Amino acid sequence: MSIYLDHIAATPLSERARTAMLPYLTDFYGNPQSRHAFGEAPRKALETARAQIAQMVSCEPREVIFTASGSESNNLAIQGLLSAYPKKGRHIITTTIEHYSVAHPIKILEQQGYKVTWLPIDSFGRVAPKQVADAIRGDTVLVSILHANNEIGTIQALEEIGKMTEAAEVFFHTDAVATVGVIPFDCNRLNIDLAAFSAQQFYGPKGVGALYLRRGTRTRALIAGGIQEEGRRAGTENVAGIVGMGIAAEETMMRISEEVPRLTLLRDRLINGLLEKVPFIHLTGDPQNRLPQVASFAVEYLDGEALIKSLEQRGIIAASGSSCSTDALKISPVLTAMGLPGNIAQGAIVFSLGLGTTQADIDTLLTVFPECVEGMRQVSPLYAERLDLPKKVIK
């Protein structure tokens, strides 16, 4: 049986969510927009789920817009907001480590004439709130800062940044896909106007996301042609998926106070164990202020993708970076932005824990991982030179 340690990419669907979804794939198949009896149950189910999700992120139900993914939510937040406020300003502030669903829309806007300030990060992947404050100017319309990076786990100081954007009357958006359902999330406390999140991060189904849109904030629909979501996102709703997302949100609220400290202990056991057992390994991200379930490293003298395959052969599933970028780029731009040299960054590996992760799983990894690393390094000429070892010849 495999030890699954890639929960940041996708979590297994919870049994309660699956059971709740089934009737809306069979018996309650009506369209929620239909004003007859067959539309009533799906319509009520949508609003129940909307209330469950609103409670999870501490907002009003009417401030939740359903989408098909976290990426769609980010696009709706950024492009939809700026389309709705064409005269408010032409300047955007963001970071160099945003997810592609944030960075790419902003680059498109940049090509259309918007001015963009791309804030750098420090060696731990942090953006200083003062950097944001210094970058705000008279024509700034939007600040978009991710809540936590899914490759290194570093959590940004959103609450402090949010106070600055609120004082400057600038819209504040965050990509919260990596955090909502993982750690407590309060839209009002963080002073944000828009937040994107996804069901698959907290044991809901894939293909369902949501956007928190603060009451009074406008967006222009990216998908036009229907009255769904109060005209903000056309298209027949994925009722079964949304029901599953609502149940997953409800379950998250019930367990999060106990799960966060449990995952934190396992994460620290993993981090401390690998740093002790494996030479020439670097923890990436903030050592303290990081997601409770993410342990990320850069291992010298090997390739991260090859290490992933070696671990998989031993029954351990991990990742070498973001699931949205690993096929496109060899070296993570996040690690490059942190100043990590390319020859070290290419050995990136990310472990993300979940509900099913046990101490026994971590202890197994602490045994298997050093063996895999050592086996790969034995055929590395660079490693041999570093230790002045005789080079092995591969026949």
SULGIVEN-V119633 format. One record per backbone hydrogen bond with DSSP energy under -0.5 kcal/mol. NH is the residue of the N-H (numbers start at 1). CO is the residue of the C=O. If there is no record, write none. Layout:
{{NH	CO} {NH	CO}}
//
This chain:
{{3	315} {4	2} {5	3} {5	317} {7	352} {9	6} {10	6} {11	200} {14	203} {18	14} {19	15} {20	16} {21	17} {22	18} {23	19} {24	21} {25	22} {26	22} {28	23} {29	27} {34	31} {39	36} {40	36} {40	37} {41	37} {43	39} {44	40} {45	41} {46	42} {47	43} {48	44} {49	45} {50	46} {51	47} {52	48} {53	49} {54	50} {55	51} {56	52} {57	53} {58	54} {58	55} {59	54} {63	60} {64	61} {65	63} {65	211} {67	209} {73	69} {74	70} {75	71} {76	72} {77	73} {78	74} {79	75} {80	75} {80	76} {81	76} {81	77} {82	78} {83	79} {84	80} {85	81} {86	83} {88	85} {89	85} {90	139} {91	139} {92	115} {93	142} {94	117} {96	119} {98	95} {102	99} {103	99} {104	100} {106	102} {107	103} {108	104} {109	105} {110	106} {111	107} {112	108} {113	110} {114	109} {115	90} {117	92} {118	116} {119	94} {119	117} {122	126} {125	122} {128	126} {131	128} {132	128} {133	129} {134	130} {135	131} {136	132} {140	137} {141	91} {142	91} {143	171} {144	93} {145	143} {145	173} {147	175} {148	175} {149	154} {153	149} {155	289} {156	147} {158	156} {161	157} {162	158} {163	159} {164	160} {165	161} {166	162} {167	163} {168	164} {169	165} {169	166} {170	165} {171	141} {173	143} {174	194} {176	174} {176	196} {179	176} {180	176} {181	183} {182	179} {183	179} {185	56} {187	57} {187	185} {188	58} {190	186} {191	188} {192	187} {193	172} {194	172} {195	212} {196	174} {197	210} {199	208} {201	198} {202	199} {204	199} {208	205} {209	67} {210	197} {211	65} {212	195} {213	63} {213	211} {214	193} {217	214} {220	80} {224	222} {230	227} {231	227} {231	228} {232	229} {233	228} {234	223} {239	237} {242	238} {243	239} {244	240} {245	241} {246	242} {247	243} {248	244} {249	245} {250	246} {251	247} {252	248} {253	249} {254	250} {255	251} {255	252} {256	252} {258	255} {259	255} {260	256} {262	258} {263	259} {264	260} {265	261} {266	262} {267	263} {268	264} {269	265} {270	266} {271	267} {272	268} {273	269} {274	270} {275	271} {276	272} {277	273} {278	274} {279	277} {282	298} {284	296} {286	124} {290	288} {291	153} {294	291} {295	293} {295	351} {297	349} {298	282} {299	347} {300	280} {300	298} {302	299} {304	346} {307	303} {308	304} {309	305} {310	306} {311	307} {312	308} {313	309} {314	310} {314	311} {315	312} {316	311} {317	3} {318	316} {319	350} {325	322} {326	322} {328	325} {329	325} {336	332} {337	333} {338	334} {339	336} {340	335} {344	341} {345	341} {346	342} {347	344} {348	345} {349	297} {350	319} {351	295} {352	5} {353	293} {357	354} {362	358} {363	359} {364	360} {365	361} {366	362} {367	363} {367	364} {368	364} {369	365} {371	367} {372	368} {373	369} {374	370} {375	371} {376	372} {377	373} {378	374} {379	376} {380	377} {381	379} {384	380} {385	381} {386	382} {387	383} {388	384} {389	384} {392	378} {394	392} {395	393}}
//
